[in-house]
């Protein structure tokens, strides 16, 4: 078996080989590009594979055309069918892409159905026409010939082309100018190539035009994707900077200078908050209401991120203002609930434990609005959970009345307050740290300062969760009453 190649055949082979190489390079660039959206990457990977199949089968048919043998004849029918089907599939993909970038709000589904029906009709025509020589056939010498119905094999791609043109003209305002130009080049270039090759018999300028226009279209869309990526990076950088500033603002709103009250020997206090995101919904607070009363607050806002942080700041200010009016803990929570419920369209809520310690006597008056149980330690004793009665969460329902209770703190007594981020810290297997482990961690440093106790709990939590991601804000406060 020998191949007899003319100069025209060599030119065509050169065009086709160059096309395969260019499409292969484009495929590699698409695969390695991290800036492309996943759907865009997948689309163009498949698109260029189709073009490679189209021009490869075209090359195979051209090389085998006129070669003798029954096996060659079978192979010719197969590669010709694959060539025509892949060409139509490429036209279908282009139409789908044009429809996608057109951003139509109506009739999208019917157009998709129509495009798919045209492709199926084309495939059916090729199958039927391949058996009865209607579309194409090979003579006794295995030379390719167009059948009497060959023109019908161009009908479906032509109708797809018409749909593309209509969409481009109708939706031109919705499509980037560069994309419109690239599409027009892709649709017009093959027509121009057919006109040119009519003056150069046998030279397949259509292959060169198809590959070249496809690369132009791909390059334009990749450029736009890269521009969008860069814009998104700039926006992300701005957001990151703003969130960093929000983190600092939130941290500065909470007491964070220690020792907090160096001039007051009656107590020692320490607190910390580690948000799961840049900003969190947990908060703590402590301040002197007057010379003999210290207010302690531990709270947890529903949700996470910026909305929770904004709600947290508002809740903190409201609680602080009512506390400084001289109200009792129950009155503070009742008034705060009324205030928040009066303008809470987002239906957010906050759990709050609030206590007021009378420094001269050690009497702690507290109220709980759906928050975690505090942990108490008697002098020279061990930490235990103090299971107080819970009221309803703040912001959950208007008209709620809260009850308070008292605890007599003796010199050496300690109280530990926290949010659910401590007991609900989870490891990689989703096991919870739990209240029992928390109490064990607290009792490792019962003779330590409040800061030592918080460090011991945090170390125990970190050792438990290991490399697992922090899911919730982790906030703690410890006070030692010295009397």
N, C-alpha and C positions, 0 to 999 in steps of 0.2 A: 504494500500500500504506500503510495507516494503522494505528497502534496505539491500541486502545481500552483505557485503563488505568483501573481502578477504584481506590478508596481502599485496598482490600486489596492490590491489585497494587503500589501505590506503597509501602505498608508493607513488602511482601516485597522489593521492589527496594532499599529503604533498608537492610533487614537484610542482604541479599546484598552490596551495595556496601560496607557497613561491614565485613562479614566478609572480603571480598577485601582491603580496606585493612589490616585488622588482621593478616591472614596475610602480606601483603606486608611490613609493618613487622617482623613476627617473622622473616621470611626475611632481611631486611637485617641485623637484629641478630645472627642466627646467623652470617651470612657474615662480619661484622666482629668477632665475638668470638674473641679469641686464646686464651681460657682453656679453651674447650671442647675435648674430645678430638676427634680427626679423625673417628672413627666416629660419635660423637654428633652432630657438626656435619652430616655427610653425611646421617644419618638424618633429622634434623628439617628440613633443607633439602628433601629429597624429600617428607617428610610434609606440609609446608605447601604445596608445589607441588600435591600431590594434592588437598588441601582446596580450593585455589583453583580447580583444574580442576572439582572436584565442584560447588561453588556457582556457578561461572561457567556451566557447562553447564545447571545447574538454572535459572539466570536466563534463559539463551538459550531454553530450552524454554518457559518461562513467557511470554516476550515473543512467541515465534512461534506459540504455541498458538492455533489457530483462524484463522490467516492462510491465505488461499488460495494455490494454486500448487503445481505438481509439484516444483519446486526446493525450496520450503519444506518439503514433505512429506519429501523425502530428507534435508534438513538436520535435521528433527525426529527422524527415526530415528537419525541419527548422534549428535546431542547427547544423546539419551536413553540410547543404549547407553553413551556415554562417561560420563554421569552415574552410571548404575548400576554400571558397572565400577569407576570411581574410588572410589565409596562402599565397594564391597567390598574394593578394594585397601587403602583406609585402615583398614578393620577388620582386614585381614590384617597390616598393619604394626603395629598396636596389639598384636595377639596375639604377634607376634614380639618386640616390646619387653617385654611382660609375661613371656614365657618367658625372655628374657635377664636381667631383673632378679630373676627367681625363684631363679636360681643353682642350678638342679637339677643333680644329679650323675648321675642316671640318666634314661633315656627321653627325652632331649633330641632325639635324631635322629628317633625315631618321631613325636614331637609335631610337629616341624618338617615332616615329610613329610605328616602328617595335615592341618596347616594349609594347606600348599601344594595338596594334593589338593582341599580344600574350595574354595579360591579358583579353581582350574582348573575344577571342576564348575560353579561360579557363572558363570564366563566362557562355558563351553560352553552353559549354559542360556540365557544372554542371546543368544548367537549363533543358536542354534536357534529360540528363542522370538521373536526379532525377525523371522524370516521367516514364521512361521505365526500371528502375533498371540497366541501362547500367554501371554506375559508382559505385553505391552502392545501397544496398537495405536492408530492414528489413524483417525477416521471420515472420511467424504467431505468434511467441512468442516475437516479437519486438527485436530480437537479430540482431546486425549489421553484415553485410557481404559485402565484396567487390564484385563489379560486374565484368563481363567479360571485360569491357572496363576501369577498374580502372587505368590501367597503363597509359592510355591516359590523365588522370587527372594530371599526373606528367610531361607531355610533355612540357607544357608552362613554368612552373617554372624551369624545367631542361634547356630549351633553354635560358631563362633569365640568369641562372647561367653560361652557356657557354659564353654568351655575356659579363657578368661581368668579367670572367676570361681572356677573350681576351683583354678587355679594361685595366685590371690591368697589364697584361704583356706588352701590346703595349705601354701604357702611363706611365710606372713605373717611368720614369724620371720626370714626371710632378706632381707626387703624393708624399706627405710626407711619409717617410718610415714607421712611426708609423701607419699612416692611411692604408697603404697597408697591413701591418701585421694584423690590426684589421679586414679588409675586408676578408682576407684569413681565419682568425679564424672563422668569421661568416659563410663562405661558407663551410669550411671543418668540423666544429664541428658537424653539424647535421648528416653528413655522418658517422663520427666516432661514434656518439651516436647510430645510427641505427645498426652498426656492434656490438657494445657492448651489446645492448639490445636483440640481437639475441641469446645471451647466458643467458639472464635473461628474460624469456618469460613473456610478458605482461607489464614489467616495462618501463614507457615512459621516457627514458633518453633524447629523442628528445626534450621534453619540457624544461628540464633543460639546454640542450645544446643551444637551441634557445634563451632563456632568457639570459643565461650567456654570450654568444657571442654578443648579442645585447647590453648588458650593457658595455662590453669591448669596443665595437665600439663607443658607446656614450661617455664613459669616455675619450677615446683618442681624439675625436673631441672637446669635451668641454675643455680638457687640452690645445689643440692647440688654440682654441678660446680665452682662458684666457691669454695665452702667447701673442697672437696678441693684445689683449686688453691692457696688461701691456706695450707692446712695443709702442702702440699708445699713451698711457698715457705719457710715457717718451718723445715721439716725440712732443706731445701737450705741455708738460711742457717746452721743449726747444723752441718751436715756441712762446709760451707765453712769455718766458724770452726775446727772440729776439725782439718780438713786443714791449715789455715794453721798451727795449733799444732804439728801433726805435722811440717810442713815445717821449722819453727824447731827442733824437737827433733832432727830428723835432721841439720840443718845444724850444730847445736851439738855433735853427736856426732863430727863430723869436725874435724880440725885446721883452723882458719880464722883464726888470728891470725898476722899477718906483720909483720916477719920472725919466723919460727918459733923460731929459736935464735940470737938476736942475740949471745949470749956465745960462740958456736962459730964461729971463723973458717974451719974446715976445709971448710965447704960452704954452699951457698945452695939453698933449696928453695921451691917454690911449687906449689899445686894448686888445682883448682876442680872443682865438680860442678854441672851444670845439668840437673835432672830434666825429663823430657818431660811428666810430670804433676806434681801437687802434691808427691808424694813419689816417690822412685825406688828402683831396686834396685842401682845402681852405688854403689861406695864406694872411697875411698882412705884410706890411713892412713900415718903416719910417726911414729916415736917412738924414743927412745934406749933400747936394751935395757940397756946399761951405759954407762960413760963413753967407751968406744971403739967401740961398735957401734950403728949406726943401721938400724932396720928400715923397709923400704919395702913397701907393699902397694897393689896395684891389682886391683879385683875387679868382677865383673858377675854379678848374680843373674838367674836365669831369670824371665821374666815382668815385669810392671810394676805400679805402683800400691801400695796398702797391703800386700798379701801379700808382694810383693817387698821392700818396705821393712822389714817385720818380720823376714823371713829375712835381710836384709842386716845388721840390727843384731845378730842372734844370731851370724852368721858372723864379723862384725868382732870381737866379744868373744871368741869361741873362738880365732880366729887370734892375737889380741893376747895372750891368756892363755898359749898354748903358746909364743909367741915369748919372752915374759918369763921362761919357765922355762929359757932358755938353749939351746933346741933349735936344730938347723940348719934351713935352709929346707925341705929334703926331709922331715925329721922333723916339722916343723910341719904341712906339708900332709898328711902321712900320718895324724898324730894327729887333725887337724881333720876329715879325711874319715871316719875311724872314728867320731868323736863325732857328726857330723851324720847319717851313715847309720844309726846306732843308733836314731834317732827322727825319721824323715823320711817320714811317712805321706803327705804331699802330693807326694812325688817331685820336689821342687824341687832345683836344683843351682846352683852358683856357680863361675864361672871365676876363677882367681886367679893373679896373678904376684906372687911374694914374694921379696924380696932383702934380705940383710943386708950392709951396707957397713962394713968395718973402717976406721975413720977414720984410723988411724995409718999404714996401708999403702996404702989405696985399693983393697984387694981386695974385690970384690963377689961374694958367693955367692948364687946365685938358683935358684929352681925355678919351673916353669910348669905350672899345672893347667888346660890347655885355653884359655889366655888369648891375647890378641893379642901379636904380636912386639913387643918393646921397640925403640926407636930410639936408637942410640948415636952420639956425636960425639967423635972424638979431638981433642986440643988443636989449635986452628987448622985443624981439618978441617971435614967436612960430616956432617950426620946421615945415617945409613943404618940400615935395618932389620936387627936382629940376629936371625936365624932360629934360635932355640933349639929344643930338643926339647920337645914338649908331652906332659904326662901327661894322665890322664883328669880330667874335671871333678870338683870336690869335691861329694860327695853323690850322685854318679851310680852308684857301685858300691862295695860294701864290699870291703876287703882290698887296695886298690890301693896300690902302693909308688911313691914319686916319686923322681926323680933330680935332682941339682943340678949346676950348673956354676959356673965362676968367671970373672970378668972383671977385669982389672987396670985400674983407673981411674987416670989420670995427672992431675996438676994441670991444670985447664982442660977436662977431659973432662965430658961432659954425657950424661944419660940421660933419655929422654922415655917416659913410660908413659901408657896411654890405654885406653879401652874402645871397643867396636865402634861406639858412637854417633858417633865421629869419621869413620872411613872409610866408614861406611854412611849418613852423612847424605845425603839425597836432595833433588833439586830438584823443581819442579812436574811435570817429565817423567819422574820416577822414575829419573833417572840418579844413580849413587852418586858421592860425593866421592872415595872411593878412597884407597888407601895412597900412590899416587904423588903426588897433589896434596898429601897431608899432608906428605910428605917435602919437597916443594918449599916449602911454607909454613914448615916448620921451618928450612929453610936461608936464609930471608929475614932471620932475626935471629940468626945463629949467634954473633955477638959480644954479644948482649943478655943480660940477666939471665933467669933462669927465668920470671919474671913476663912479661917482654917476649915471650919465645918463645910462651907460652901465649896471649897476646893476639894475636899474629900468626896463630896457627893458628885461633883462634876467628873472627878477622876474615875469614880466607880461607874458612872454612866458611860464615859468614853471607853473604858475597858470592856463594857458589856456590848455596846453597839459596834465597836471596832471600826471597820471601813464602811459601814452602812451610812447612807445619806441621812442627815438630820431632817426629820419630817416636820417637826413642830417647833415653835419658839420655846426656848428653855430659860425660865426665869425663876430666880430664888431670892429669898431674903431671910436673914437670921438676926435676931435681936437677943442680946443678953442683958437681963436686968440685974444691976449691981446694988441697987438700993441706996 
